[in-house]
Amino acid sequence: MATIAPRFDDQNVRIGWQVRIRKKGYPQQVKTFRSKTEAQAWAKATEAEMERGLWRDRTEAESTTLFEALTRYGEQVSSRKRTADREQRMIRQWQDRKIARTALARITSKDVAQIIGDMEAEGKSPNTIRLHLALLSHLFTVAQTEWGMESLGNPVQIARKRKPKLPQGRDRRLQGDEAERLLTECAKAQNPWLRPVVLFAIETAMRAGEMLQTKGRTDEESGERPIQTTGLLWKNVDLDKRTAYLPETKNGTARAVPLSSVAIEVLRNLPHSGDDRVFGTTYEAIHLSFARACRRAGIQGLRFHDLRHEATSRFFEKGLNPMQVAAITGHKTLQMLKRYTHLKAEDLAKMLG
């Protein structure tokens, strides 16, 4: 049974209405409201939930701010991830926002939609906003399933219609004689590693971080830094079995990449660097050299990552099925693989007969 009584301060001035609910089988609930109407509505709703067996204790969710929850999430969850550094930066950005002072139980889908609008106004890219929302959504899931805040809903999931749409997957491939022109200019580059790296990428569909050491340079658009990697190591290459083993990948799953005869030839012609790295250069250096080679070759709109698109599409054109291609490229779902697969219409026409 709920009792509602006025609450006074030390000057005997009424500051609100206090609700006290005592019901067998449930912990006592006490909450203060500014108006009696709000107090009565809360009491009625809470007692109804108890009667139907739907009531969940909201005490912790109402007393824990988003700032506090983010700190706990960073210590208990993010710290165990390979993306810990990136997530810690996102956590600090969330904690700098006004919403961080709000209790978890009081954050609504409307609040999330407002934050999305703020991020868009700040110039954050759709993918960067998606990453921030994914972190917040997982925080609410962890709070509900692992921290005992069972009453919490997930405002990010409710606001999913407001999430910014990601741009369509790039469909840039090498056209006409662009491959020959590109490789010719790569061979003239001051960085002697450029041509073998480009050729190896086209043959294997490996990501830049799987081949090359990355130093974690901050991205100018998103403000994010990629995960630092060592690149492909000789100890993980078996020339006899024609495989390259990748113990750490972007999606967190190790895989063995089969190597074509061209890829094997590239490796056999490489000098061995002193630190076991297959390619004795960095992604940052290759990125600059690649852009210059494209300019010299008169090739516009081509990015280094597009070579992964090119390689993946070539696998399909050779007749490999989606599961075989996924085993090579490391894509976890066929939907993800579809974004990177752009078959040439003229080649499909030839297959149709």
C-alpha distance (Angstrom), angle and dihedral (degrees) to the residues before:
residue distance angle dihedral
M1 . . .
A2 3.78 . .
T3 3.77 123.1 .
I4 3.79 121.4 -163.9
A5 3.80 121.0 -162.1
P6 3.80 135.4 165.7
R7 3.78 116.7 -101.4
F8 3.83 122.4 -143.8
D9 3.78 134.8 -163.9
D10 3.82 125.3 -131.4
Q11 3.83 88.9 -83.5
N12 3.80 89.9 57.5
V13 3.81 90.6 -111.0
R14 3.77 114.7 143.0
I15 3.80 109.8 -116.1
G16 3.78 99.9 175.1
W17 3.78 148.9 -49.9
Q18 3.78 122.1 -69.5
V19 3.81 121.2 -147.7
R20 3.79 120.2 -156.8
I21 3.81 119.0 -174.1
R22 3.80 121.7 -169.5
K23 3.80 116.9 -178.0
K24 3.79 128.7 158.8
G25 3.77 112.6 -103.8
Y26 3.79 94.4 21.8
P27 3.81 132.5 84.7
Q28 3.78 115.0 -107.4
Q29 3.79 113.0 -89.9
V30 3.80 121.6 -148.2
K31 3.79 125.0 177.9
T32 3.81 135.8 157.6
F33 3.81 126.2 -141.4
R34 3.78 133.0 -173.6
S35 3.80 94.3 -127.5
K36 3.78 132.4 39.0
T37 3.80 90.2 -131.2
E38 3.81 91.3 59.6
A39 3.79 90.5 46.7
Q40 3.80 92.6 51.8
A41 3.81 92.8 47.0
W42 3.81 92.5 50.9
A43 3.80 92.5 46.5
K44 3.79 91.8 50.1
A45 3.81 93.7 48.1
T46 3.81 93.7 45.8
E47 3.81 94.2 48.7
A48 3.81 90.1 47.8
E49 3.81 90.8 53.5
M50 3.80 90.4 49.7
E51 3.81 91.2 50.1
R52 3.81 91.0 52.6
G53 3.81 93.8 42.4
L54 3.80 91.7 -116.9
W55 3.79 98.5 112.7
R56 3.81 118.9 120.5
D57 3.78 126.0 -174.6
R58 3.82 108.2 -103.5
T59 3.80 96.3 179.6
E60 3.80 97.1 105.5
A61 3.80 94.3 39.8
E62 3.80 90.0 51.5
S63 3.80 94.1 46.8
T64 3.83 97.6 44.0
T65 3.79 116.1 82.8
L66 3.77 122.9 -148.0
F67 3.82 87.9 -113.9
E68 3.82 90.9 58.0
A69 3.79 92.5 43.8
L70 3.81 91.2 50.7
T71 3.79 90.7 52.1
R72 3.80 90.7 51.4
Y73 3.80 91.5 45.3
G74 3.78 90.8 51.9
E75 3.79 92.2 51.4
Q76 3.80 99.0 41.8
V77 3.80 105.1 29.2
S78 3.81 114.6 17.0
S79 3.79 93.5 45.0
R80 3.82 89.6 66.3
K81 3.80 94.7 54.2
R82 3.80 130.5 89.9
T83 3.80 85.9 -130.2
A84 3.82 92.1 56.5
D85 3.82 95.8 123.0
R86 3.79 92.9 50.5
E87 3.79 92.8 46.3
Q88 3.80 92.2 48.8
R89 3.80 89.0 56.1
M90 3.80 90.6 50.4
I91 3.80 90.4 47.7
R92 3.79 91.0 54.3
Q93 3.81 89.9 49.5
W94 3.82 90.7 51.9
Q95 3.81 90.5 48.1
D96 3.80 90.6 53.7
R97 3.80 90.6 60.5
K98 3.79 123.2 92.0
I99 3.81 91.1 -120.7
A100 3.82 89.4 67.4
R101 3.82 88.8 78.4
T102 3.82 90.9 58.4
A103 3.81 121.9 99.1
L104 3.80 113.9 -110.5
A105 3.80 91.9 -120.1
R106 3.80 91.0 57.5
I107 3.80 98.3 51.2
T108 3.80 110.2 106.4
S109 3.78 137.2 -171.2
K110 3.80 86.7 -104.6
D111 3.81 89.2 59.9
V112 3.80 90.4 50.6
A113 3.80 91.6 49.2
Q114 3.82 89.0 51.7
I115 3.81 91.0 51.9
I116 3.81 90.3 50.4
G117 3.79 88.8 53.7
D118 3.80 90.8 48.7
M119 3.81 91.8 51.1
E120 3.79 91.5 49.3
A121 3.82 89.8 50.6
E122 3.82 88.5 50.9
G123 3.79 89.2 57.9
K124 3.79 98.1 -110.8
S125 3.80 113.6 158.6
P126 3.84 120.3 -114.1
N127 3.80 90.8 -109.4
T128 3.82 92.8 51.1
I129 3.81 90.1 50.7
R130 3.79 89.4 48.4
L131 3.80 90.8 54.4
H132 3.82 91.7 49.8
L133 3.81 91.5 49.8
A134 3.81 91.8 46.7
L135 3.80 89.7 56.1
L136 3.81 92.6 48.6
S137 3.79 92.1 46.4
H138 3.80 92.2 51.0
L139 3.79 90.2 48.6
F140 3.82 90.3 58.0
T141 3.80 90.7 46.5
V142 3.81 91.8 51.4
A143 3.80 91.9 46.0
Q144 3.80 90.3 52.4
T145 3.81 99.2 42.6
E146 3.82 103.9 30.0
W147 3.80 107.9 21.6
G148 3.80 97.4 49.7
M149 3.82 97.3 -112.0
E150 3.80 92.9 131.3
S151 3.79 93.9 158.4
L152 3.80 92.9 64.9
G153 3.76 120.7 109.2
N154 3.78 121.4 -158.6
P155 3.82 109.4 -110.5
V156 3.80 91.6 -172.5
Q157 3.79 92.2 61.2
I158 3.80 91.0 46.6
A159 3.81 89.8 51.6
R160 3.80 93.5 47.5
K161 3.83 92.6 117.6
R162 3.79 88.3 63.5
K163 3.79 94.7 54.1
P164 3.80 112.7 117.3
K165 3.78 114.2 -104.6
L166 3.76 115.2 -115.0
P167 3.78 116.1 -125.6
Q168 3.78 117.0 -100.3
G169 3.80 114.5 -88.0
R170 3.80 112.6 -88.6
D171 3.78 115.2 -100.0
R172 3.80 97.9 -168.7
R173 3.76 112.3 140.6
L174 3.78 134.9 165.8
Q175 3.78 107.8 -83.9
G176 3.80 131.1 -158.5
D177 3.81 110.2 -31.3
E178 3.82 94.5 -15.0
A179 3.82 92.0 113.5
E180 3.81 92.5 56.4
R181 3.81 93.0 43.4
L182 3.79 91.9 47.9
L183 3.80 95.2 49.2
T184 3.82 90.6 46.0
E185 3.80 91.4 55.7
C186 3.80 92.0 41.8
A187 3.81 88.6 58.0
K188 3.83 89.1 55.8
A189 3.81 94.1 50.4
Q190 3.80 121.0 117.4
N191 3.81 87.8 -126.8
P192 3.84 103.1 75.9
W193 3.81 91.0 -160.7
L194 3.81 95.2 63.0
R195 3.81 100.3 85.3
P196 3.84 96.2 45.5
V197 3.81 90.9 45.7
V198 3.83 93.0 50.4
L199 3.79 93.0 45.5
F200 3.81 91.8 46.9
A201 3.82 90.7 50.0
I202 3.81 91.7 52.5
E203 3.80 91.0 49.5
T204 3.83 98.7 45.3
A205 3.85 108.3 25.6
M206 3.80 88.1 -134.0
R207 3.79 117.9 162.3
A208 3.79 118.4 -114.8
G209 3.81 92.2 -108.3
E210 3.81 91.0 51.4
M211 3.79 91.5 57.2
L212 3.78 104.3 29.0
Q213 3.76 139.7 44.1
T214 3.80 110.9 -106.9
K215 3.79 123.2 -159.0
G216 3.79 97.1 -159.1
R217 3.80 98.8 -106.7
T218 3.82 111.7 -170.5
D219 3.80 114.0 -107.3
E220 3.81 109.5 -121.1
E221 3.82 94.5 -143.2
S222 3.80 103.5 43.0
G223 3.79 101.5 23.7
E224 3.81 88.2 -130.6
R225 3.77 125.5 130.8
P226 3.83 120.5 -142.7
I227 3.78 121.1 -122.8
Q228 3.80 111.0 -85.5
T229 3.80 112.2 -114.7
T230 3.79 137.1 -177.1
G231 3.79 94.7 -141.6
L232 3.80 127.1 -138.3
L233 3.82 113.9 -21.9
W234 3.80 127.5 -153.4
K235 3.80 91.2 -129.0
N236 3.80 87.6 65.5
V237 3.82 95.3 50.0
D238 3.82 121.1 91.1
L239 3.80 109.2 -171.2
D240 3.82 92.8 -176.9
K241 3.81 93.9 53.5
R242 3.82 89.8 35.9
T243 3.80 95.2 -130.1
A244 3.79 138.4 126.0
Y245 3.80 115.5 -154.8
L246 3.81 118.1 -146.1
P247 3.84 109.7 -163.6
E248 3.82 92.7 -178.4
T249 3.77 125.3 35.8
K250 3.81 137.3 167.7
N251 3.81 93.1 -96.5
G252 3.80 93.0 46.5
T253 3.83 96.2 -112.9
A254 3.80 121.2 115.2
R255 3.80 117.0 -133.3
A256 3.79 142.1 176.2
V257 3.80 114.9 -126.8
P258 3.82 117.9 -149.7
L259 3.78 112.6 -132.5
S260 3.79 125.0 -138.2
S261 3.79 121.9 -137.9
V262 3.82 88.5 -101.8
A263 3.83 91.4 52.4
I264 3.82 90.0 49.1
E265 3.80 90.4 51.0
V266 3.80 90.0 51.3
L267 3.81 91.0 53.3
R268 3.81 94.8 45.6
N269 3.80 90.6 54.9
L270 3.80 95.3 50.2
P271 3.81 122.6 103.6
H272 3.80 114.3 -124.7
S273 3.80 113.9 -112.8
G274 3.77 118.5 -143.9
D275 3.82 97.4 -111.9
D276 3.86 99.7 56.1
R277 3.79 93.1 -105.1
V278 3.79 112.2 139.6
F279 3.79 92.7 -145.6
G280 3.79 112.1 40.8
T281 3.79 95.3 -151.2
T282 3.79 138.9 70.0
Y283 3.78 134.3 -110.2
E284 3.79 89.8 -115.1
A285 3.81 91.1 57.2
I286 3.80 93.0 44.7
H287 3.80 91.3 47.5
L288 3.82 91.3 58.4
S289 3.80 94.7 42.9
F290 3.81 91.9 47.0
A291 3.82 92.5 52.9
R292 3.82 90.8 49.9
A293 3.81 92.3 48.2
C294 3.81 90.6 51.6
R295 3.81 90.5 52.0
R296 3.79 92.4 49.9
A297 3.80 90.4 48.2
G298 3.80 91.7 49.4
I299 3.81 91.4 -119.7
Q300 3.80 114.6 148.6
G301 3.80 131.3 -165.0
L302 3.80 96.7 14.6
R303 3.80 120.2 134.1
F304 3.78 127.4 -170.1
H305 3.82 90.8 -114.7
D306 3.82 88.5 57.7
L307 3.81 86.7 73.1
R308 3.81 86.7 70.3
H309 3.81 88.5 54.6
E310 3.79 89.2 49.4
A311 3.80 94.1 49.4
T312 3.81 93.7 46.4
S313 3.78 92.1 50.5
R314 3.81 90.8 48.7
F315 3.81 90.0 55.1
F316 3.79 89.7 57.8
E317 3.77 91.5 45.3
K318 3.81 88.4 55.5
G319 3.81 88.7 58.8
L320 3.81 101.6 -101.5
N321 3.79 114.9 149.2
P322 3.84 123.0 -125.6
M323 3.81 94.7 -98.4
Q324 3.81 91.5 51.7
V325 3.80 91.9 48.3
A326 3.81 91.4 47.4
A327 3.82 89.6 53.1
I328 3.81 88.8 56.5
T329 3.80 100.2 40.3
G330 3.80 98.6 36.8
H331 3.81 97.3 -127.4
K332 3.80 109.6 157.4
T333 3.80 98.7 -153.2
L334 3.77 134.5 31.6
Q335 3.81 89.1 -125.7
M336 3.80 90.1 59.6
L337 3.79 89.8 46.6
K338 3.80 90.9 51.5
R339 3.82 91.0 62.2
Y340 3.80 90.2 60.5
T341 3.80 97.1 42.7
H342 3.78 117.4 89.3
L343 3.78 112.7 161.1
K344 3.76 118.9 -162.9
A345 3.82 111.2 -109.6
E346 3.79 92.3 -138.4
D347 3.81 91.4 55.6
L348 3.80 91.4 48.4
A349 3.79 89.1 51.3
K350 3.81 90.1 55.6
M351 3.81 90.2 51.4
L352 3.82 90.0 53.2
G353 3.79 90.6 56.3
